[in-house]
Amino acid sequence: MLRIASCTAIAFGLMAGTSLAADLPQPVQPSQPEISYETPATFSAYDWSGAYIGANAGWGFLSADGKSGASGALDDDQNGVTAGVHAGYNFMVAPSVVLGGEADIQYNDLEEKSAGVELQSDWNATVRARAGYALDRTLVYGTGGAAFKDLTAKSSAGKDEKTAIGYVVGAGVEHAVTDTLTARLEYLYQDFGDQKFDFGGTTEKTKIDENLVRAGVSMKF
């Protein structure tokens, strides 16, 4: 009887302990953070691809270096305003590499008279390739191609007119002000080599080159 009573007491003790443990507050399990598998947003650079047309204005510095006894305007420097239009097309061949082509034509206010000789130029044009590196909305580029320039030389002995053909190289920086409007600043060097002018049987030769500094705006399509 004593053994049965002891077993009964032990059983009641275990039941009471279990009931008490059930009544105690249970520890709160920390919540696990939610893991998102969404792809993070990527930065979208400005797209320079497409056609454009624009206008430019600046200053031209023409140098005439007489080679065969030329004097006055055929062996002198002159400078004046330039203004014109340009058009081109850009291709983005890599995330930051831009290739393209451009043509322009502008009015030149270049005229020099000295010692009875006059040298005049009314227009200038180029056809160029462009290659640049885009820093999002800013493009740094180099350019080069063919240059064309009208030249008129006059003296008391006669007059000679021609379209000189040479090469052009340069560089510039362009910034996209809006998605369709860009602004630029560029420098161009043009070399037309030695040009010969005939004045009634007398030939004068002079080396012609020009430096252009100009600003412009373009509308992108």
Steps between C-alpha positions, in 0.01 A plus 500: 500500500785732581655433157171571320457824692850611410444430131172688510668802662773501242246487216300789648826698538595450134153602383510812716844595366387451142192713557708776661748499212214531254370804686835681489552757213679346202811669352433702186692374195674778305344560160714430194552792259328466166740441213418680176611339177411799280771623261634839614434797269782575258627846401385605155756718317398765247459359150704702247377299200305672226498784250541866590511844341622828644668838470842630604688828529855594590823657382741401225874573482637464146872499425647571155874430470636627166746262331596668173539870553140545608444803715225680680181296536670186362755506780296608799262384774134593520208410721126546512164363603355172370140376519332201344305176528593136554333158486605149588424157641631319809526128577555362851716193427567426869355630832728806489648504147340724237590502130346720235530731203433871454494761223493878542512818299545854629541855389847653549558872540868485400651771282843663491630778275863605498751635247251479215419132569174367644424154641139415578302198620121487520422141605651191655375139522610167645399133483629318808492180701453527877604263778427569865465371854172569678485582871123460515371836368846641414689392187874564449598442136764527233424568135670502162434496127499721191476881488390730218546877476439763237791736438513811284826687437506837322777730389546779249611231253189283527277278707499127581228298675509139619358247743785372713485143630688388810467307820352584840561361850361614832338421831205611706263442788121472471236487774138388483305787657174310448418167336489672159712817535881496524760777527862477390836675494762390247831583336595418139829531314482511119800468268462581128866470406663720236255686277600660168339817368550626145499876440523564125796269443655549844462210745501553872505211746395511867439243770149522648384364834230601747408452865134503600356536850123478515196417710181337382166345585336193346151353492501121525234288326 
